[in-house]
Amino acid sequence: MLGDTVFGYQLALELPSGFRELRVAEERFTVNGEEFYSRDRAQVILTKTSSRPEAKFLVDWHLVAFPIIQFPPTLVSVESFRQWLARSSRPKSTQVLVE
């Protein structure tokens, strides 16, 4: 919760047999309990609302969709969530190896 807005973000990664990189299996973003988008592998679905129709598109399964989705200006608090997420995902310390 940031301010009066409750955000939900779920990300599931997988490493299929024969792959060398993780890929996105599922991704989901909600605002105040309402789904904004969901994803299954490469297929992203922006949920239909009263102001926009449902939209479907593909994203490379090695990329997370959240950073590239443009949110409507009415969801200005999403930028606050993005900033919070960026701060909380930074490493707490950095190690440098010198050989």
C-alpha positions in Angstrom: 0.0 0.0 0.0 1.3 3.4 -1.0 -0.9 6.3 0.1 -4.5 5.1 -0.3 -3.7 2.7 -3.2 -3.1 -1.0 -2.8 -0.9 -2.5 -5.4 -0.4 -6.2 -6.2 2.4 -7.5 -8.4 3.1 -11.2 -9.0 5.9 -12.5 -11.1 6.7 -16.2 -11.7 9.9 -17.2 -13.5 10.8 -20.6 -14.8 13.9 -22.3 -16.3 12.7 -24.9 -18.7 14.8 -27.9 -19.6 17.3 -27.0 -22.3 17.1 -23.2 -21.6 20.0 -21.1 -20.3 18.0 -18.1 -19.2 14.9 -17.7 -17.0 11.7 -16.8 -18.8 8.5 -15.3 -17.5 5.8 -17.9 -16.8 3.2 -15.6 -15.3 2.9 -11.9 -14.4 0.0 -10.0 -12.9 -0.6 -6.4 -11.7 -3.6 -5.2 -9.7 -4.6 -1.8 -8.4 -7.0 -1.8 -5.4 -7.8 -5.4 -6.1 -8.7 -4.8 -9.7 -6.6 -6.6 -12.3 -4.9 -4.2 -14.7 -3.0 -6.8 -16.7 -2.2 -10.4 -16.6 0.3 -12.5 -18.5 0.8 -16.1 -19.4 4.2 -16.8 -21.0 4.4 -14.2 -23.9 0.7 -13.3 -24.0 -0.1 -10.1 -22.1 -3.8 -9.1 -21.6 -4.7 -5.6 -20.5 -8.0 -6.0 -18.7 -11.1 -4.3 -20.1 -12.5 -1.3 -18.2 -15.2 1.2 -18.9 -12.7 3.5 -20.5 -10.7 1.0 -22.6 -11.3 -2.3 -24.4 -9.4 -5.5 -23.6 -6.1 -5.5 -25.4 -3.8 -8.5 -26.1 -0.2 -8.4 -27.3 3.0 -10.4 -27.0 6.1 -9.6 -25.1 9.4 -11.5 -25.4 9.2 -14.1 -22.6 12.7 -13.1 -21.3 11.4 -9.6 -20.6 9.2 -8.4 -17.7 6.2 -6.5 -19.0 5.7 -4.1 -16.1 8.4 -1.6 -17.0 7.2 -1.3 -20.6 3.5 -0.9 -20.1 2.2 2.7 -20.2 -0.4 3.3 -17.6 -3.1 5.9 -17.9 -2.5 9.3 -16.4 -5.3 8.7 -13.9 -3.1 6.1 -12.3 -0.4 8.6 -11.3 0.3 6.5 -8.2 1.7 3.7 -10.4 4.8 5.8 -10.8 5.2 5.9 -7.1 5.0 2.1 -7.0 7.6 1.8 -9.8 10.0 4.1 -7.8 9.4 2.1 -4.6 9.9 -1.2 -6.5 13.2 0.1 -8.0 14.5 1.2 -4.6 13.5 -2.1 -2.9 15.1 -4.3 -5.6 18.6 -2.6 -5.4 21.3 -4.8 -3.8 22.0 -3.7 -0.3 25.8 -4.0 -0.9 28.0 -4.2 -3.9 30.9 -6.5 -4.2 33.7 -6.0 -6.7 36.1 -8.8 -7.5 39.5 -7.8 -8.7 41.8 -10.4 -10.2 
